[in-house]
């Protein structure tokens, strides 16, 4: 090999090594920045203090008050209320898996990373009554998905007697405001496939999207789906399922089996095409509404 060729080879090797070193450095810096965002969001003691208008809810015949708490600060009263509401709402959708899942949820419940918004009935003076049973709560955390900071909703539970009166939508609006204020890229959540009411609520009423990391999308058989709402273009590209519009009927709707639709979607993994907006009723059929952006 000629001296000039040796020099060029050595130079190329050196440039490649420097590039890899720079890439590693950039990745570490990005992760540190994301971890700092998550740490800062978690350090806020009362996220409701940022949105005082959400401390009460007086609509549709309801008079409610909201408060926040951390998982490692829960009183025995709150723990019992959480467990009772979880059992009431989730034993059915989980079926035979509930005894095992209940143990997992009890452990998750008291984590230092857990953040809560509790819903109480207001007293006659529309003041918070902490001795009254909770009639709803949101359990959420700040974490990382696909190298992006997200607010992950672990639980949204509301007593059946007040469901359908707007409090669920009210709580999710608050969650999204908290996420944006905390510099999160998206809100992410998990829903059991058998929980048809929850799926309809998130996908039809709130227009959340099937996530690109959801089990059905990546070809893994699980009892749940992962949904999300991203707040910027990068997060939409990484976290939301994006597809080319598959149906062109005037109604914009079609009926299909979930497995058929998911199989079709896998063929359209490009990140710059039309976003899927859908309402899913599982199992085994879904109604898919596709709109061109």
PLY file of the C-alpha trace (Angstrom):
ply
format ascii 1.0
element vertex 293
property float x
property float y
property float z
element edge 292
property int vertex1
property int vertex2
end_header
0.00 0.00 0.00
1.29 3.44 -0.95
2.05 5.93 1.88
-0.71 8.24 0.63
-3.25 5.38 0.76
-2.17 4.50 4.30
-2.58 8.14 5.32
-6.06 8.34 3.78
-7.13 5.10 5.47
-5.86 6.30 8.84
-7.64 9.62 8.35
-10.94 7.89 7.48
-10.67 5.63 10.52
-9.99 8.61 12.75
-12.97 10.54 11.33
-15.25 7.53 11.85
-14.12 7.16 15.46
-14.64 10.87 16.11
-18.11 10.73 14.58
-19.09 7.78 16.78
-17.67 9.55 19.80
-19.67 12.68 18.97
-22.86 10.62 18.46
-22.41 8.95 21.85
-21.83 12.33 23.44
-24.96 13.80 21.83
-27.05 10.81 22.95
-25.82 11.13 26.54
-26.46 14.88 26.54
-29.98 14.33 25.19
-30.72 11.72 27.86
-29.39 14.00 30.59
-31.58 16.83 29.33
-34.68 14.59 29.26
-33.93 13.25 32.75
-33.65 16.81 34.02
-37.03 17.71 32.49
-38.59 14.65 34.18
-36.88 15.45 37.48
-38.10 19.05 37.38
-41.67 17.98 36.59
-41.67 15.44 39.41
-40.35 18.01 41.87
-43.47 20.18 41.63
-45.41 19.59 44.86
-48.86 20.59 43.64
-49.57 20.65 39.91
-53.08 21.93 40.62
-51.58 25.16 41.93
-50.61 25.96 38.33
-54.25 25.67 37.22
-56.44 26.96 40.10
-59.61 26.94 37.99
-59.40 23.13 37.97
-59.61 22.80 41.76
-63.38 22.47 41.58
-65.96 21.03 39.20
-69.58 22.23 39.25
-71.42 20.91 36.22
-74.18 18.45 35.34
-75.49 18.38 38.90
-72.07 17.65 40.43
-70.20 19.71 43.01
-66.67 18.34 43.32
-63.29 19.38 44.68
-59.85 18.22 43.55
-56.60 17.77 45.46
-53.15 16.34 44.71
-50.91 13.89 46.51
-47.82 11.69 46.06
-47.79 7.92 46.21
-45.44 7.75 49.19
-47.58 10.27 51.14
-50.93 8.49 50.88
-52.97 8.11 54.05
-54.50 4.72 54.93
-57.90 6.24 54.09
-56.80 7.17 50.57
-55.17 3.77 50.01
-58.41 2.00 50.92
-60.42 4.31 48.65
-58.05 3.70 45.72
-58.17 -0.08 46.17
-61.96 -0.11 46.44
-62.44 2.00 43.28
-59.91 -0.07 41.34
-61.68 -3.27 42.31
-65.09 -1.86 41.40
-64.01 -0.68 37.94
-61.25 -3.08 36.89
-62.08 -6.53 38.24
-64.46 -7.08 35.32
-62.13 -6.03 32.46
-59.19 -8.01 33.90
-61.25 -11.12 34.63
-59.14 -14.01 35.93
-56.01 -11.83 35.77
-57.36 -9.45 38.43
-55.86 -11.09 41.58
-52.37 -10.86 40.11
-52.94 -7.41 38.62
-54.35 -6.10 41.91
-51.07 -6.94 43.67
-49.14 -5.06 40.98
-51.41 -2.03 41.30
-51.05 -1.97 45.09
-47.28 -1.79 44.69
-47.52 0.89 41.99
-49.95 2.86 44.13
-47.39 3.83 46.80
-44.39 4.50 44.55
-42.55 7.80 45.22
-42.90 8.48 41.48
-46.70 8.23 41.60
-48.62 11.49 41.40
-52.34 11.72 42.12
-55.28 13.99 41.52
-58.18 13.00 43.79
-61.82 13.92 43.27
-64.02 14.45 46.35
-67.61 15.50 46.80
-67.71 19.10 48.00
-69.59 19.88 51.20
-72.49 22.36 51.39
-70.00 25.24 51.34
-68.32 23.79 48.23
-65.21 23.09 50.31
-63.01 19.98 50.19
-64.04 17.25 52.64
-60.96 15.03 53.08
-62.86 12.58 55.27
-65.32 11.77 52.51
-64.56 8.82 50.19
-62.89 9.74 46.91
-65.18 9.33 43.91
-62.45 9.51 41.30
-58.70 9.83 40.81
-55.90 10.02 38.26
-52.57 8.29 38.91
-49.85 9.63 36.62
-46.07 9.74 36.36
-43.38 11.55 34.43
-41.21 9.10 32.52
-39.50 8.39 29.19
-40.84 6.62 26.12
-38.94 6.33 22.83
-36.29 8.71 24.22
-38.92 11.39 24.85
-40.31 12.80 28.12
-43.96 11.84 28.56
-46.69 12.00 31.15
-47.93 8.43 31.57
-51.46 7.98 32.91
-51.41 4.81 35.01
-55.03 5.06 36.14
-58.11 7.17 35.51
-60.87 5.83 37.76
-64.28 7.37 38.37
-67.24 5.98 40.30
-69.83 4.53 37.96
-72.62 6.69 39.37
-70.95 9.89 38.08
-69.53 8.57 34.81
-70.86 10.28 31.71
-71.11 13.68 33.41
-67.93 15.21 32.04
-65.55 14.69 34.96
-63.35 12.22 33.01
-62.87 14.68 30.16
-62.25 17.46 32.69
-59.50 15.42 34.37
-57.83 14.53 31.07
-57.87 18.20 30.02
-56.07 18.96 33.28
-53.58 16.14 32.67
-52.75 17.52 29.22
-52.24 21.02 30.65
-49.92 19.62 33.31
-48.01 17.67 30.64
-47.52 20.72 28.43
-46.57 22.96 31.36
-44.02 20.33 32.45
-42.47 20.22 28.94
-43.62 16.67 28.24
-43.80 15.59 24.60
-46.97 13.54 24.97
-49.57 11.95 27.21
-49.45 8.14 27.06
-51.81 5.60 28.61
-52.73 1.92 28.58
-56.25 0.50 28.10
-57.47 -3.08 28.42
-58.97 -4.34 25.16
-61.99 -5.65 27.06
-62.68 -2.23 28.59
-64.94 -1.03 25.80
-66.19 2.06 27.64
-62.63 3.31 28.23
-61.60 2.65 24.62
-64.62 4.53 23.35
-63.92 7.40 25.76
-60.27 7.88 24.75
-60.52 7.19 21.04
-63.91 8.66 20.18
-64.52 11.44 22.70
-60.92 12.54 23.32
-59.54 11.46 19.92
-56.40 9.83 21.24
-54.35 7.80 18.78
-53.09 4.24 18.74
-49.41 4.42 19.68
-46.64 3.12 17.48
-45.39 1.18 20.54
-48.75 -0.50 21.18
-48.57 -4.33 21.27
-50.90 -4.83 18.29
-48.80 -2.49 16.17
-45.46 -4.15 16.94
-46.91 -7.63 16.55
-47.08 -8.72 20.20
-50.18 -10.40 21.62
-51.25 -8.60 24.79
-54.53 -7.86 26.55
-54.07 -4.08 26.25
-53.39 -1.29 23.80
-51.23 1.83 24.28
-52.76 5.15 23.26
-51.25 8.61 23.16
-51.61 12.27 22.32
-48.40 13.92 21.13
-47.81 17.67 21.31
-45.14 18.27 18.64
-44.10 16.92 15.25
-41.18 14.83 16.55
-43.36 13.18 19.19
-46.12 12.51 16.65
-43.58 10.84 14.35
-42.18 8.64 17.12
-45.21 7.85 19.25
-48.38 8.07 17.16
-49.44 5.48 14.63
-49.42 7.24 11.25
-50.91 5.74 8.11
-51.96 6.59 4.60
-55.73 6.99 4.32
-56.92 3.50 3.46
-60.58 4.07 2.75
-62.17 6.75 0.59
-65.89 6.20 1.13
-67.95 9.36 1.47
-68.72 8.49 5.09
-65.03 8.05 5.88
-65.86 4.90 7.83
-65.56 1.20 7.42
-66.03 -1.88 9.54
-63.15 -4.31 9.85
-61.62 -6.80 12.21
-58.92 -5.31 14.45
-56.37 -7.87 13.30
-57.00 -7.02 9.64
-56.64 -3.29 10.25
-53.46 -3.64 12.33
-51.99 -5.92 9.67
-52.73 -3.31 7.01
-51.32 -0.48 9.10
-48.00 -2.27 9.46
-47.45 -1.77 5.75
-47.58 2.00 6.19
-44.92 2.80 8.76
-43.74 5.97 6.97
-43.55 8.86 9.42
-44.81 11.64 7.16
-48.22 10.46 6.08
-51.78 11.04 7.16
-52.48 10.61 10.87
-55.00 7.99 11.93
-58.03 9.27 13.81
-60.13 6.35 14.92
-62.75 5.03 17.28
-62.16 1.46 18.37
-64.68 -0.94 19.82
-62.96 -4.15 20.92
-63.19 -7.06 20.52
-63.37 -8.09 17.74
-64.45 -5.21 15.50
-63.42 -1.61 15.13
-64.88 1.40 13.38
-62.08 3.38 11.80
-62.47 7.03 10.80
-59.64 8.21 8.60
-59.13 11.86 7.78
-56.51 13.38 5.54
-54.39 16.03 7.27
0 1
1 2
2 3
3 4
4 5
5 6
6 7
7 8
8 9
9 10
10 11
11 12
12 13
13 14
14 15
15 16
16 17
17 18
18 19
19 20
20 21
21 22
22 23
23 24
24 25
25 26
26 27
27 28
28 29
29 30
30 31
31 32
32 33
33 34
34 35
35 36
36 37
37 38
38 39
39 40
40 41
41 42
42 43
43 44
44 45
45 46
46 47
47 48
48 49
49 50
50 51
51 52
52 53
53 54
54 55
55 56
56 57
57 58
58 59
59 60
60 61
61 62
62 63
63 64
64 65
65 66
66 67
67 68
68 69
69 70
70 71
71 72
72 73
73 74
74 75
75 76
76 77
77 78
78 79
79 80
80 81
81 82
82 83
83 84
84 85
85 86
86 87
87 88
88 89
89 90
90 91
91 92
92 93
93 94
94 95
95 96
96 97
97 98
98 99
99 100
100 101
101 102
102 103
103 104
104 105
105 106
106 107
107 108
108 109
109 110
110 111
111 112
112 113
113 114
114 115
115 116
116 117
117 118
118 119
119 120
120 121
121 122
122 123
123 124
124 125
125 126
126 127
127 128
128 129
129 130
130 131
131 132
132 133
133 134
134 135
135 136
136 137
137 138
138 139
139 140
140 141
141 142
142 143
143 144
144 145
145 146
146 147
147 148
148 149
149 150
150 151
151 152
152 153
153 154
154 155
155 156
156 157
157 158
158 159
159 160
160 161
161 162
162 163
163 164
164 165
165 166
166 167
167 168
168 169
169 170
170 171
171 172
172 173
173 174
174 175
175 176
176 177
177 178
178 179
179 180
180 181
181 182
182 183
183 184
184 185
185 186
186 187
187 188
188 189
189 190
190 191
191 192
192 193
193 194
194 195
195 196
196 197
197 198
198 199
199 200
200 201
201 202
202 203
203 204
204 205
205 206
206 207
207 208
208 209
209 210
210 211
211 212
212 213
213 214
214 215
215 216
216 217
217 218
218 219
219 220
220 221
221 222
222 223
223 224
224 225
225 226
226 227
227 228
228 229
229 230
230 231
231 232
232 233
233 234
234 235
235 236
236 237
237 238
238 239
239 240
240 241
241 242
242 243
243 244
244 245
245 246
246 247
247 248
248 249
249 250
250 251
251 252
252 253
253 254
254 255
255 256
256 257
257 258
258 259
259 260
260 261
261 262
262 263
263 264
264 265
265 266
266 267
267 268
268 269
269 270
270 271
271 272
272 273
273 274
274 275
275 276
276 277
277 278
278 279
279 280
280 281
281 282
282 283
283 284
284 285
285 286
286 287
287 288
288 289
289 290
290 291
291 292
